[in-house]
Amino acid sequence: AGRRTQLLKGLPATSSVEENAAAGVSVYTFNVNVSEGVAILPTIVYSNPLTEAFDIESKGNFEYTVVTTGNPVLDYETMPKSFDLQIFVEDTAGRTDLKTLTVQVKDKNEHPVFQGNMAFQTVTIYVLEGTPVGCIYQVDAADPENAKLKTNFLLSSFQYSLVPASVPFLVEENGTISSTKVFDYEKDPHSYFLNITVTDPDGLNSTKAVNINVININDERPYFTTKKSTYRIPEEQSPGTIVANITAKDPDDEDSPSRLFYSIQSSDRYFSINSLTGVLQVSGRINRDALPLKLHPEVSVVVRVEDSPSGGHTSEMAITVIVDDINDNPPECKPSSFRKEANENMTAGTFLLDLRNYCEDIDVDPSNNQFNFTGLSGFGSNNFALEPTVPGRLVMTGSIDLENPANLGVEVYSLTVRVQDVAYPNYSSKYPSYTSFDVLYIIYIYIRIKPVNDFFPVFSNLSYEFNVPEIIKVGSSIGKVIATDKDWPPSAITYSIVAGGGTRDYTNIFWISPTKGDVKILARLDYETTQKHILTVQASDQEKTATASITVNVLEVNDEEPVCSPNFYSFQIPVSLAVGTNINGFRIECQDRDSDPRSFRYTITEGNMNNHFTFSPSAGSNTSRLILASRFDYDSGLDTNWIYRLRVVITDDNLLSAKDKTTGLVQTGTVSLKIRVIPNPTTVITTTPGFTLVTRRENLYSESAWYVPFVLTLGSLLLLGLLGYLGFLLVAWLRSRRPTARIHFTFCVSSQTMTKLNTVFDGEARDPVTGKMYEFNTRSGARRWK
């Protein structure tokens, strides 16, 4: 929109910059020729090729310079060699100018660059001793300007400080590092340090370090320095106990600690050897008294030494270990504890147990396997004794009365008998570290004194009486009986019902807990059937029994609801029925098994719109009549329903106080009544004796009576079809009997007017004109005289 004019002085132009220039290096300077001011500062709006390597900075007084950004850094070898930068400016008067600055990238000589691993780290080269002379590594380097490089080297070893020295390596012109001798690890230095320098034609160079290590190889067989091959140890040494210290050397490591590995060749469960130190030690239990050491107490192992974990040079040595017996096994009795029983009335001298049949000592040496029985002890041990003439024979010293207060509460006597080695392990002269001691063994004997049943169980009462409401839940506990036994220890008493507790409907309606004596009910109690139950319960201690009686008094509770007859009734009444009339002479009669006839109260709870109906009396009697309480008023619209479905609730709470009604039980019964109000007839029909069919046409439709004409029509069609079929069969038969006879049949069908008629009449009423009674169907409205 502005006017193009000469605002950029010094542009267009061509400039240059060296590659690798840092950020902020000036490339070209120009001026903006304006008189008032600059609206849009000089900006690089486009570059070809695209780049963000250049930017414009202000130097003041409308002087600007193009500088490098360092993002990206210019590289002559990998990037374009020239960039065209379009510079745009606009002054405050709306004039614009657009000029081009061409920037050429100049090549600059760069240092050679190592490639491969040497470009990032010091390379370590490993050479095995004995390796033939030849190439050991290839150095790879390149010049950014693709100039031909040449290499030289400065060599130094660990013994010298980077000074020229004669070393067995050379670096060729192509960068190949080669060895000039076969190395011997035991004679030559173990490592060398080389500085590799690469130089380009202009004298620029780069230096990297190479570390060369000589690796030792295994070429000598190790040998044992231990000469002793037979060792002696006592049995039962703890794991880790040192048996022998096996040593060996490797000629390859004469000037340093040998790196040898020890192992046991034969499979052995008793000993192991430290693979690094050669210490032979106990690894498992060494039991001289068990096979195979019981017969062969010598253990032979083959120890191997090798100078490499796998594939090295090896030597082997046979070691023999003799195991000596010690007195390490106490006399052992199987079982170690005994349980015996003795009656409380056993006499003195009664034999109980002979311990000699159950004990032994498994030590191999006969001097270590002798033992005796001593030290009978424990609470009540004075009632028992070990015979002095026969070791290990236990007898009673007298009878024990469990009911005696001195013995009360004692059921089991716990005795201990000490079994002791006769010989001591006197090995102190041969094994100074082995301490002499007695090896003891304890036998535990538990003698249970069996009680004799001397006493009968005794109930806490000879008779029990429980008062139980008749509505108590089945499974509830109604009482408890308790019986005790003077025998000690107290006998386990079980309870049972041996008589009573049955009714005509249930054999057993009571249950007693066999262990606790709790009495529970298994069936519902009924005061109106049985007011009292008498049970006989028995307590038994498995041998002796005792009995007691239980009287269960059933307490009356109002749990029966009133039952009324009829409980459903349907009838019709004329709309003009007088107030106070007993409707159709209907009377309800109620019974209640647990309530007084005066306790009933009658309430209509549903369907009594406008309160047209009531019961008289409404309370205080078991019979009541249905009374019309108020006249019907359909003309004014007060009444709209012609059918009343009454729900009558009969409650047995008439004799209860207000407090008893809230806390006591109240039962209710229900009766359903259906009352159809019949409008006044508009035509008086004269009735004559005999059958009279009353036809009444109403603009009503009863969904429940749709099937009546359908069934009558369908039945008529089926009957006519059946009669026609029978007539056809009769004609065919007659023709077969009398082929020449001519027979004429005359069918007379009478046509009658059909009305909607239901054969079930479920109500009755009195005709207000004639005063005669008639029956009617509450659904269809059909009537007939009684």
C-alpha positions in Angstrom: 0.0 0.0 0.0 3.0 2.3 0.6 5.1 3.9 -2.1 8.3 2.1 -3.1 11.3 4.4 -2.8 15.1 4.3 -2.2 15.2 3.9 1.6 17.9 1.2 1.9 21.3 2.8 1.2 24.1 0.4 0.3 21.7 -2.3 -0.9 21.6 -4.4 -3.0 25.0 -5.7 -2.3 27.2 -8.8 -2.0 29.1 -9.8 1.2 31.0 -12.8 2.6 31.5 -14.6 5.9 33.8 -17.5 7.0 32.3 -20.8 7.9 32.1 -21.7 11.6 31.5 -18.0 12.4 30.2 -17.5 16.0 26.9 -15.8 16.8 27.0 -11.9 16.4 29.7 -11.7 13.7 29.0 -8.7 11.4 28.4 -9.7 7.7 27.3 -6.3 6.1 26.4 -2.8 7.3 23.8 -0.5 5.6 21.8 2.7 6.3 18.1 3.6 6.1 17.5 7.0 4.4 14.4 8.5 6.1 13.4 12.0 7.1 10.9 11.3 9.8 11.2 7.9 11.3 11.0 4.1 10.7 7.6 2.4 11.1 8.8 -1.2 10.4 12.5 -1.8 11.1 14.6 -3.5 8.5 13.7 -7.1 8.5 14.8 -10.3 6.6 11.5 -11.3 5.2 12.8 -14.1 3.0 16.0 -16.0 2.3 17.0 -18.3 -0.5 17.7 -21.0 0.5 15.7 -20.7 3.7 17.8 -20.3 6.8 17.8 -18.7 10.3 21.6 -18.2 10.3 21.3 -14.4 9.9 19.6 -11.5 11.7 19.6 -7.6 11.6 20.8 -5.5 14.5 20.6 -1.7 14.9 23.8 0.3 15.4 22.0 3.7 16.0 21.4 6.7 13.7 19.5 4.6 11.2 22.6 2.3 10.7 22.0 -1.4 10.7 24.2 -4.5 10.3 23.5 -8.1 9.2 25.0 -10.5 11.8 25.2 -14.3 12.2 23.0 -16.0 14.7 25.0 -19.2 15.2 21.8 -21.2 14.7 22.8 -23.1 12.7 26.6 -22.6 12.5 27.6 -22.1 8.9 29.5 -25.1 7.5 31.1 -24.8 4.0 31.4 -28.5 3.5 27.8 -29.4 4.3 25.7 -26.3 3.8 24.9 -24.0 0.8 27.7 -21.7 -0.3 25.6 -18.6 -0.8 22.4 -17.1 0.7 20.1 -14.3 -0.9 18.6 -12.3 2.0 15.6 -10.0 1.1 15.5 -7.0 3.5 12.3 -5.0 3.9 11.8 -1.5 5.6 8.9 1.0 5.9 9.0 4.6 7.2 6.3 6.5 9.1 5.1 8.1 5.9 4.1 4.7 4.4 7.1 4.4 2.0 8.6 1.0 1.6 11.8 -0.5 0.2 12.9 -4.1 -0.5 16.5 -5.0 -1.4 18.6 -8.2 -1.6 21.9 -8.9 0.2 23.9 -11.9 -1.2 26.0 -13.5 1.5 28.7 -15.9 0.4 30.2 -18.5 2.8 34.0 -18.8 2.6 35.9 -22.0 3.3 38.3 -22.2 6.3 41.0 -24.8 6.9 40.0 -27.0 9.9 41.8 -29.5 12.1 41.8 -33.2 11.1 39.2 -35.3 12.9 39.6 -38.8 14.3 36.8 -41.2 13.5 35.5 -44.3 15.1 36.1 -45.0 18.8 39.1 -42.6 18.9 36.9 -39.7 18.2 35.2 -40.0 21.6 37.6 -41.8 24.0 41.0 -43.2 24.7 41.2 -46.6 22.9 42.6 -49.5 24.9 44.1 -52.4 22.9 44.7 -55.8 24.5 47.5 -58.0 23.1 48.0 -61.6 24.3 51.5 -62.6 25.1 52.9 -64.8 22.4 50.9 -62.9 19.7 52.9 -62.9 16.4 54.3 -59.6 15.0 51.8 -57.6 12.9 48.9 -55.2 12.9 47.0 -54.7 16.2 44.8 -51.6 15.4 43.8 -49.3 12.5 43.5 -45.6 13.2 40.9 -43.8 11.1 41.0 -39.9 10.6 39.6 -37.5 8.0 40.2 -33.8 7.0 37.0 -31.6 6.6 38.6 -30.2 3.4 39.3 -33.7 2.1 43.1 -33.1 2.1 45.5 -36.0 2.2 46.7 -36.6 5.8 49.9 -37.9 7.2 50.5 -39.4 10.6 53.4 -39.6 13.1 53.6 -40.8 16.6 55.0 -40.0 20.0 55.5 -43.1 22.1 56.0 -43.5 25.8 55.8 -46.4 28.3 54.6 -46.5 31.9 58.2 -46.1 33.1 58.9 -42.9 31.3 57.2 -39.5 31.1 56.1 -39.0 27.6 59.6 -38.9 26.2 60.7 -40.7 23.0 61.7 -44.3 23.9 62.3 -47.4 22.0 59.1 -49.4 22.1 58.0 -52.4 20.1 55.3 -50.6 18.0 55.2 -48.4 14.9 52.5 -46.3 13.2 52.4 -46.4 9.4 51.4 -43.6 7.0 47.9 -45.2 6.6 47.3 -45.1 10.4 48.0 -48.8 11.0 49.5 -49.6 14.5 51.7 -52.7 14.4 53.7 -54.6 16.9 57.4 -55.3 16.2 58.0 -58.2 18.6 56.4 -61.3 20.4 55.5 -60.2 23.9 56.4 -62.2 27.1 54.2 -61.2 30.0 56.7 -62.4 32.6 59.7 -60.4 31.1 58.2 -57.4 29.2 56.3 -54.4 30.5 52.6 -55.1 30.9 51.3 -51.9 29.2 52.3 -49.1 26.8 50.9 -45.6 26.2 51.0 -44.1 22.7 50.0 -40.5 21.5 48.9 -40.6 17.9 49.1 -37.3 16.0 47.5 -36.7 12.5 48.5 -33.5 10.5 47.0 -31.9 7.4 49.0 -30.3 4.6 48.8 -26.9 6.2 50.2 -28.1 9.5 47.0 -28.4 11.5 47.0 -31.5 13.6 45.0 -33.5 16.2 46.3 -35.9 18.9 44.7 -38.9 20.5 46.0 -41.5 23.1 46.1 -45.3 22.7 46.6 -47.6 25.7 48.1 -51.1 24.8 47.9 -53.8 27.5 49.7 -57.1 27.3 47.6 -60.0 28.6 49.1 -62.9 30.5 48.2 -66.5 29.3 48.3 -69.7 31.4 51.1 -72.0 30.3 52.4 -73.6 33.6 50.9 -76.4 35.8 50.3 -75.6 39.5 51.7 -77.9 42.2 50.7 -78.8 45.9 53.0 -77.5 48.7 51.0 -79.5 51.4 52.6 -82.9 52.0 50.3 -84.4 54.8 47.6 -86.5 53.3 45.9 -88.2 56.4 43.9 -86.3 59.1 41.9 -87.4 62.2 38.8 -85.7 63.6 36.1 -86.6 66.1 32.5 -87.0 64.8 29.8 -84.4 65.1 32.0 -81.4 64.3 30.0 -78.3 63.4 29.9 -77.1 59.8 32.8 -74.9 59.1 35.2 -76.7 61.3 38.7 -76.7 59.6 40.1 -80.1 58.8 43.2 -79.2 56.8 44.7 -76.2 55.0 45.6 -77.4 51.5 48.1 -75.1 49.7 49.6 -75.0 46.1 51.5 -72.6 43.8 51.5 -71.7 40.1 54.8 -71.0 38.4 53.0 -68.4 36.2 52.6 -66.3 39.3 55.9 -66.7 41.2 56.2 -62.9 41.8 52.6 -62.4 42.9 49.9 -64.3 44.9 48.7 -67.3 42.8 45.2 -67.2 41.5 44.4 -70.9 42.0 41.1 -72.6 42.3 40.5 -75.6 44.6 37.7 -78.3 44.3 36.8 -81.7 45.5 36.5 -84.1 42.6 34.7 -87.0 44.3 31.1 -86.4 45.4 31.3 -85.9 49.2 28.6 -85.0 51.7 30.9 -84.5 54.7 33.5 -82.0 53.5 33.9 -79.0 51.3 36.9 -76.9 50.2 37.2 -73.1 49.8 37.8 -72.6 46.1 40.1 -69.7 46.7 42.0 -70.5 49.9 42.1 -74.3 49.8 40.8 -74.7 53.4 39.2 -78.2 53.8 36.3 -77.9 56.2 33.3 -79.8 57.5 30.2 -79.1 55.4 27.6 -81.7 56.7 26.9 -83.7 59.7 29.5 -86.5 60.4 27.7 -89.2 62.4 30.0 -92.0 63.3 27.1 -94.0 64.7 25.2 -94.2 61.4 25.9 -96.0 58.1 28.2 -95.9 56.2 30.6 -94.5 58.9 29.4 -97.0 61.4 31.3 -99.7 59.4 33.9 -97.6 57.5 35.0 -94.6 59.6 37.5 -93.4 56.9 36.5 -90.8 54.3 38.7 -90.3 51.2 38.5 -87.1 49.1 40.4 -86.1 45.9 41.4 -82.4 45.9 42.1 -80.7 42.6 43.9 -77.4 42.1 43.7 -75.5 38.8 45.0 -72.2 37.6 41.9 -71.2 35.7 38.2 -71.6 36.5 37.8 -73.7 33.3 40.2 -75.1 30.8 43.5 -74.5 32.8 46.3 -76.7 34.0 45.4 -78.9 37.0 47.0 -81.2 39.7 45.2 -83.6 42.1 46.0 -84.9 45.6 44.2 -87.7 47.7 43.2 -86.8 51.3 42.0 -89.3 53.9 40.0 -88.2 57.0 39.5 -90.7 59.9 36.4 -90.1 62.0 36.5 -91.1 65.8 33.5 -92.0 67.9 32.5 -89.8 70.8 29.9 -90.3 73.5 27.4 -87.9 71.8 24.2 -89.9 71.9 22.2 -90.0 75.1 20.1 -93.0 75.8 17.0 -92.6 73.7 13.6 -94.0 74.5 10.9 -94.4 71.8 8.6 -93.1 72.7 10.1 -90.5 74.9 6.9 -89.9 76.7 4.4 -92.5 78.0 0.8 -92.4 78.9 -0.7 -95.0 81.2 -4.0 -95.4 83.0 -4.6 -96.8 86.5 -7.9 -97.2 88.3 -8.2 -95.2 91.5 -8.7 -98.4 93.5 -5.5 -100.2 92.4 -3.5 -101.8 95.1 0.2 -101.3 96.0 2.7 -103.1 93.9 0.6 -103.0 90.7 2.9 -103.1 87.7 2.6 -100.1 85.3 5.6 -99.9 82.9 9.0 -101.4 82.1 11.2 -98.7 80.5 14.0 -101.2 79.5 11.9 -102.3 76.6 11.9 -98.8 75.0 15.4 -97.4 75.5 18.8 -97.8 73.8 22.1 -95.9 73.2 23.3 -96.0 69.6 27.0 -95.0 70.2 29.3 -97.4 68.3 31.9 -97.7 71.1 30.6 -100.1 73.8 32.0 -97.9 76.5 29.7 -95.1 75.3 26.4 -96.9 75.1 25.8 -98.0 78.8 23.0 -96.3 80.8 20.8 -96.6 83.9 17.4 -95.2 85.3 17.4 -92.8 88.2 15.6 -89.8 89.7 11.9 -90.6 89.7 10.3 -87.2 90.4 7.2 -85.1 89.8 4.0 -84.1 91.7 2.5 -87.2 93.3 5.6 -89.3 92.6 5.3 -90.8 96.2 2.4 -92.8 94.8 4.8 -94.6 92.4 8.3 -96.2 92.6 11.1 -97.7 90.4 11.9 -101.3 91.6 15.4 -101.4 93.0 16.1 -104.9 91.8 14.9 -104.5 88.2 16.0 -101.2 86.7 13.3 -99.3 84.7 10.3 -101.2 86.2 7.6 -98.7 87.5 5.0 -99.8 90.0 2.3 -98.2 92.3 2.9 -97.8 96.0 -0.8 -97.7 96.9 -4.4 -96.9 95.8 -5.5 -93.3 95.0 -8.9 -92.0 96.0 -9.8 -89.1 93.7 -12.6 -87.9 96.0 -10.1 -87.5 98.8 -9.6 -83.7 99.4 -5.8 -84.3 99.2 -6.2 -85.6 95.7 -9.1 -83.4 94.6 -8.5 -81.9 91.1 -5.6 -84.2 90.2 -6.5 -86.3 87.1 -3.0 -86.9 85.6 0.3 -87.4 87.5 3.3 -86.1 85.5 6.5 -88.0 86.4 10.0 -87.7 85.0 12.7 -90.4 85.0 16.4 -89.6 84.3 18.3 -91.9 81.9 22.0 -91.4 82.2 25.1 -92.7 80.5 27.3 -94.9 82.8 30.5 -93.9 81.0 31.9 -90.4 80.6 33.5 -89.2 77.3 37.1 -89.1 78.6 38.8 -87.9 75.5 40.5 -84.9 76.9 44.1 -86.3 76.4 43.5 -87.0 72.8 41.3 -84.0 72.0 42.1 -81.1 74.4 39.3 -78.9 73.1 36.7 -81.5 73.9 35.1 -80.9 77.4 34.0 -83.9 79.5 30.3 -83.9 80.4 27.5 -86.2 81.3 24.9 -86.9 78.6 21.4 -87.1 80.1 18.0 -88.0 78.8 14.7 -87.4 80.4 11.6 -89.6 80.1 8.2 -88.1 80.7 5.5 -90.4 82.1 1.8 -89.3 82.4 -0.4 -91.6 84.5 -4.1 -90.9 84.3 -6.1 -92.2 87.3 -9.3 -93.5 86.0 -12.2 -92.5 88.3 -14.8 -95.0 89.5 -18.3 -93.9 89.1 -19.6 -93.9 92.7 -22.4 -91.2 92.7 -25.7 -90.6 90.9 -26.4 -87.3 89.2 -28.6 -84.9 91.3 -30.9 -82.2 89.9 -30.8 -78.8 91.6 -34.7 -79.2 91.9 -36.9 -82.2 91.9 -39.4 -80.3 89.8 -39.3 -77.2 87.6 -42.1 -74.9 86.5 -41.9 -72.6 83.5 -44.5 -70.1 82.5 -44.4 -69.5 78.7 -46.6 -67.2 76.5 -48.3 -69.1 73.8 -46.9 -66.8 71.1 -43.2 -67.4 72.0 -41.1 -67.9 68.9 -40.2 -71.5 67.9 -36.6 -72.2 68.9 -36.7 -69.9 72.0 -35.3 -71.0 75.3 -38.0 -71.3 78.0 -35.9 -72.5 80.9 -32.9 -74.5 82.1 -32.3 -77.5 84.4 -29.1 -78.3 86.2 -27.7 -81.5 87.5 -24.4 -82.2 89.3 -22.4 -85.3 90.2 -20.1 -85.7 93.2 -17.6 -87.9 91.4 -14.2 -86.5 90.7 -13.5 -85.4 88.1 -17.0 -84.2 87.5 -18.7 -86.5 85.1 -20.0 -85.2 81.8 -23.8 -85.1 82.3 -26.1 -85.3 79.4 -29.8 -84.3 79.4 -32.7 -85.8 77.6 -36.5 -85.8 77.6 -37.8 -89.2 78.4 -41.6 -88.6 78.7 -44.2 -85.9 78.0 -44.0 -82.9 75.7 -46.2 -84.2 72.9 -49.6 -83.2 71.5 -52.0 -84.7 68.9 -50.2 -82.9 66.1 -46.6 -83.0 67.3 -44.8 -85.9 68.9 -42.2 -83.7 70.5 -42.7 -80.0 70.8 -39.9 -79.5 73.4 -36.1 -80.0 73.1 -33.4 -80.0 75.7 -29.7 -79.3 75.1 -27.8 -82.5 75.8 -24.9 -80.7 77.4 -26.3 -77.5 78.9 -29.9 -78.4 80.0 -31.5 -75.5 78.1 -35.2 -76.3 77.2 -36.4 -74.9 73.9 -39.7 -75.3 72.0 -39.8 -76.9 68.6 -43.4 -76.1 67.6 -45.9 -73.3 68.3 -47.8 -73.5 71.6 -51.5 -73.1 71.6 -53.3 -72.2 74.8 -56.7 -73.0 73.3 -55.6 -76.6 72.6 -53.3 -77.4 75.6 -52.8 -75.2 78.7 -50.2 -77.3 80.4 -47.4 -79.7 79.4 -45.6 -82.0 81.9 -42.2 -83.3 80.9 -39.9 -85.8 82.5 -36.2 -85.0 82.0 -33.3 -87.3 82.7 -29.6 -86.6 83.6 -27.1 -89.3 82.9 -23.3 -89.6 83.5 -23.1 -92.5 81.1 -23.6 -95.0 83.8 -26.1 -93.7 86.4 -29.2 -91.6 85.8 -31.6 -89.3 87.6 -35.0 -87.7 86.6 -36.9 -84.6 87.3 -40.3 -83.2 86.2 -40.9 -80.0 84.3 -44.3 -78.3 84.2 -44.8 -75.9 81.3 -47.7 -73.5 81.9 -48.9 -72.0 78.6 -50.0 -68.4 79.1 -52.9 -67.2 77.0 -52.2 -64.4 74.6 -54.6 -62.8 72.1 -53.1 -64.5 69.0 -56.3 -65.6 67.2 -58.0 -63.2 64.8 -61.8 -63.0 64.5 -63.3 -65.3 61.9 -66.6 -64.0 60.4 -69.3 -65.6 58.3 -69.9 -64.8 55.6 -66.6 -63.3 54.7 -67.8 -62.2 51.3 -71.3 -61.3 50.2 -72.8 -59.5 47.1 -76.4 -58.2 46.7 -78.5 -55.5 45.2 -80.7 -52.8 46.9 -83.1 -50.4 45.4 -82.1 -46.7 45.3 -85.2 -45.8 47.3 -84.4 -48.1 50.3 -85.5 -46.5 53.5 -82.8 -45.3 56.0 -82.4 -47.6 59.0 -83.4 -50.7 57.0 -81.4 -53.9 57.6 -80.0 -54.3 54.1 -81.5 -57.5 52.6 -81.6 -58.9 56.2 -77.7 -59.3 56.0 -76.2 -60.3 59.3 -72.5 -61.0 60.1 -71.6 -63.5 62.8 -68.0 -63.7 64.2 -66.0 -66.1 66.3 -62.7 -65.7 68.1 -61.1 -68.6 70.0 -59.4 -66.4 72.5 -61.7 -63.4 72.9 -65.0 -62.6 74.6 -68.0 -62.3 72.2 -68.4 -58.7 73.5 -64.9 -57.7 72.4 -65.7 -57.3 68.7 -65.7 -53.9 67.0 -66.9 -53.4 63.4 -65.5 -50.7 61.1 -66.0 -50.1 57.4 -62.5 -49.0 56.3 -62.9 -48.8 52.5 -65.6 -48.2 49.9 -68.2 -46.4 52.1 -68.5 -43.2 50.0 -70.8 -40.6 51.7 -71.1 -43.0 54.7 -74.3 -44.7 53.4 -73.7 -47.9 55.4 -73.0 -48.8 59.0 -73.2 -51.8 61.3 -75.5 -52.1 64.2 -74.3 -52.8 66.8 -70.9 -51.4 65.9 -69.3 -53.0 69.0 -69.9 -55.3 71.9 -71.4 -58.3 70.1 -70.3 -61.2 68.0 -73.2 -60.5 65.6 -74.1 -57.3 63.7 -76.5 -56.2 61.0 -75.7 -54.0 58.0 -77.9 -50.9 58.1 -78.5 -48.1 55.5 -77.4 -45.0 57.4 -78.3 -42.3 54.8 -80.4 -42.1 51.7 -78.9 -42.1 48.2 -78.9 -38.8 46.2 -78.1 -39.3 42.6 -80.4 -36.5 41.3 -78.3 -33.7 42.8 -75.0 -35.4 41.8 -74.0 -36.1 45.4 -73.8 -39.8 44.7 -72.2 -41.1 41.5 -71.3 -44.7 42.3 -73.9 -47.4 41.7 -71.6 -50.2 43.0 -70.1 -50.1 46.5 -67.3 -52.5 47.5 -67.0 -52.4 51.3 -64.1 -53.6 53.3 -65.2 -54.4 56.8 -62.5 -54.8 59.6 -63.5 -56.7 62.7 -61.2 -56.0 65.7 -61.2 -57.9 69.0 -60.1 -54.9 71.1 -63.5 -53.5 72.2 -62.9 -54.6 75.9 -59.3 -53.2 76.0 -58.4 -49.9 77.6 -56.6 -47.3 75.6 -53.3 -48.3 77.2 -53.8 -52.0 76.6 -54.6 -51.3 72.9 -51.1 -49.7 72.5 -49.2 -52.3 74.4 -51.2 -55.5 74.0 -51.9 -57.7 71.0 -54.8 -56.8 68.8 -56.1 -59.1 66.0 -58.3 -58.2 63.1 -60.5 -60.0 60.6 -61.9 -58.8 57.3 -65.1 -59.2 55.4 -65.8 -57.9 51.8 -69.2 -56.8 50.7 -70.4 -55.8 47.2 -73.6 -53.7 47.0 -75.2 -52.7 43.7 -77.8 -49.9 43.8 -80.7 -50.5 41.4 -82.4 -47.5 40.0 -86.2 -47.2 40.3 -87.8 -49.2 37.4 -89.7 -47.0 34.9 -92.2 -49.8 33.9 -94.1 -52.0 36.2 -94.2 -55.6 34.9 -97.1 -57.7 35.9 -95.9 -61.1 37.0 -97.8 -64.3 36.7 -97.1 -67.6 38.3 -94.6 -69.8 36.5 -91.4 -68.9 34.7 -91.1 -65.3 33.8 -88.2 -63.8 31.7 -87.5 -60.2 32.5 -85.8 -58.3 29.7 -84.0 -55.2 30.6 -82.2 -53.0 28.1 -79.3 -50.9 29.4 -76.8 -48.7 27.6 -74.1 -50.5 29.5 -71.2 -52.6 28.4 -69.6 -55.0 30.8 -66.2 -56.2 29.7 -66.4 -59.1 32.0 -69.6 -60.5 30.2 -68.5 -60.4 26.6 -68.2 -64.1 26.6 -71.9 -64.8 27.3 -73.3 -64.1 23.9 -70.2 -65.4 22.3 -70.5 -68.7 24.1 -74.2 -69.0 23.4 -73.8 -68.2 19.7 -70.9 -70.6 19.3 -72.7 -73.4 21.2 -75.8 -72.9 19.0 -73.7 -73.2 15.8 -72.0 -76.3 17.1 -75.4 -77.9 18.1 -76.9 -77.1 14.7 -73.9 -78.6 12.9 -74.1 -81.7 15.1 -77.8 -82.1 14.4 -77.2 -81.7 10.6 -74.5 -84.3 10.6 -76.6 -86.8 12.6 -79.5 -86.1 10.1 -77.2 -86.8 7.2 -76.1 -90.1 8.7 -79.7 -91.1 9.4 -80.7 -90.4 5.8 -77.8 -92.4 4.5 -78.7 -95.3 6.7 -82.4 -95.3 5.7 -81.5 -95.2 2.1 -79.3 -98.2 2.5 -82.1 -100.0 4.2 -85.0 -98.9 2.0 -83.7 -97.7 -1.3 -87.2 -97.1 -2.9 -88.9 -95.4 0.0 -89.4 -91.7 0.0 -89.1 -90.0 3.3 -89.8 -86.3 3.9 -88.3 -84.5 6.9 -89.6 -81.2 8.2 -87.3 -79.1 10.3 -89.0 -76.5 12.4 -86.8 -73.7 13.8 -88.3 -71.4 16.3 -86.9 -67.9 16.5 -86.7 -66.4 19.9 -85.3 -63.1 21.2 -82.0 -63.7 23.1 -81.1 -61.5 26.0 -77.8 -61.2 28.0 -78.5 -63.9 30.7 -76.0 -65.2 33.3 -76.9 -68.5 34.9 -75.1 -67.5 38.1 -77.3 -65.4 40.4 -75.1 -64.0 43.2 -77.5 -61.5 44.8 -81.1 -61.1 45.9 -83.4 -58.2 46.6 -87.1 -57.3 47.1 -89.2 -55.8 44.3 -90.5 -52.5 45.7 -93.7 -52.7 43.7 -94.8 -56.3 44.2 -92.9 -57.0 47.4 -91.7 -60.3 46.1 -88.0 -61.5 46.4 -86.0 -61.9 43.2 -82.4 -63.1 42.4 -80.0 -61.1 40.2 -76.6 -61.3 38.6 -74.4 -58.4 39.8 -72.4 -58.3 36.6 -75.1 -58.6 33.8 -78.1 -57.4 35.8 -80.2 -60.4 34.8 -83.0 -61.3 37.3 -85.4 -64.1 38.2 -88.1 -64.5 40.8 -87.5 -66.7 43.7 
